[in-house]
Amino acid sequence: MQSHISLTSMWYQIRHLQVRREVAVRKKTDDAPAGLVLQAAAYLNLAADSLHNFTDGVAIAASFMSGGRGLGLATSLSVLVHEVLAQRSQSQVRAL
């Protein structure tokens, strides 16, 4: 019976430490201003979107230069469809 009491006691001590750690983590995240996190995310999104659009433009320009008008228009159409579908899926994710 002694081992059962000590195991139960240890379990309660471990659980108490876990709860204290969860409270400390919550306090740390509550201390950080939410606007700062959103602002950083906005800048990262802007940088990623800019790089993505730049590479789309490079692909379209390269296809016009190397393959002529037909390949350029096909690439432009595929990039357009890709962007429309990507924006649609992003707007549905934001709605959640």
C-alpha positions in Angstrom: 0.0 0.0 0.0 2.9 2.3 0.6 4.0 2.2 -3.0 0.5 3.1 -4.2 0.4 6.1 -2.0 3.8 7.3 -3.2 2.8 6.8 -6.8 -0.4 8.7 -6.3 1.5 11.4 -4.6 4.0 11.6 -7.4 1.2 11.8 -10.0 -0.4 14.7 -8.2 2.9 16.5 -8.0 3.6 16.0 -11.7 0.1 17.2 -12.6 0.6 20.2 -10.4 3.8 21.1 -12.2 2.1 20.6 -15.6 -0.7 23.0 -14.6 1.8 25.6 -13.3 3.8 25.3 -16.6 0.6 25.8 -18.7 -0.3 28.9 -16.7 3.2 30.2 -17.2 3.0 29.6 -20.9 -0.4 31.3 -21.1 1.0 34.3 -19.3 4.0 34.6 -21.7 1.7 34.6 -24.7 -0.7 37.0 -23.0 2.2 39.4 -22.4 3.1 39.6 -26.1 1.1 42.2 -27.9 -1.2 40.6 -30.4 -0.7 43.4 -32.9 3.0 42.8 -33.1 2.4 39.1 -34.0 -0.2 40.1 -36.7 2.1 42.8 -38.0 5.0 40.3 -38.5 2.7 37.8 -40.1 1.4 40.5 -42.5 5.0 41.5 -43.5 5.9 37.8 -44.1 2.8 37.3 -46.2 3.6 40.4 -48.2 7.1 39.2 -48.9 6.0 35.7 -49.8 3.3 37.0 -52.1 5.7 39.4 -53.8 8.3 36.6 -54.4 5.5 34.3 -55.7 4.2 36.9 -58.1 7.7 37.7 -59.3 8.4 34.1 -60.1 5.1 33.9 -62.0 6.1 36.9 -64.0 9.5 35.4 -64.8 7.9 32.2 -65.9 5.5 34.0 -68.2 8.3 36.2 -69.7 10.5 33.2 -70.3 7.8 31.3 -72.0 7.0 34.2 -74.3 10.7 34.7 -75.1 11.6 31.0 -75.7 8.4 29.4 -77.0 6.7 32.2 -78.8 3.2 33.5 -78.5 1.4 30.2 -78.1 3.5 28.9 -75.2 3.4 32.4 -73.6 -0.4 32.5 -73.7 -0.6 28.9 -72.4 1.6 29.8 -69.5 -0.3 33.0 -68.8 -3.6 31.0 -68.8 -2.2 28.4 -66.5 -0.8 31.0 -64.1 -4.2 32.8 -64.1 -6.1 29.6 -63.3 -3.5 28.8 -60.6 -3.9 32.3 -59.0 -7.7 32.2 -59.1 -7.9 28.8 -57.4 -5.2 29.8 -54.8 -7.1 33.0 -53.9 -10.4 31.2 -53.7 -8.9 28.6 -51.3 -7.2 31.4 -49.2 -10.4 33.3 -48.9 -12.2 30.1 -47.7 -9.5 29.5 -45.1 -9.7 33.1 -43.8 -13.5 32.7 -43.5 -13.0 30.0 -40.9 
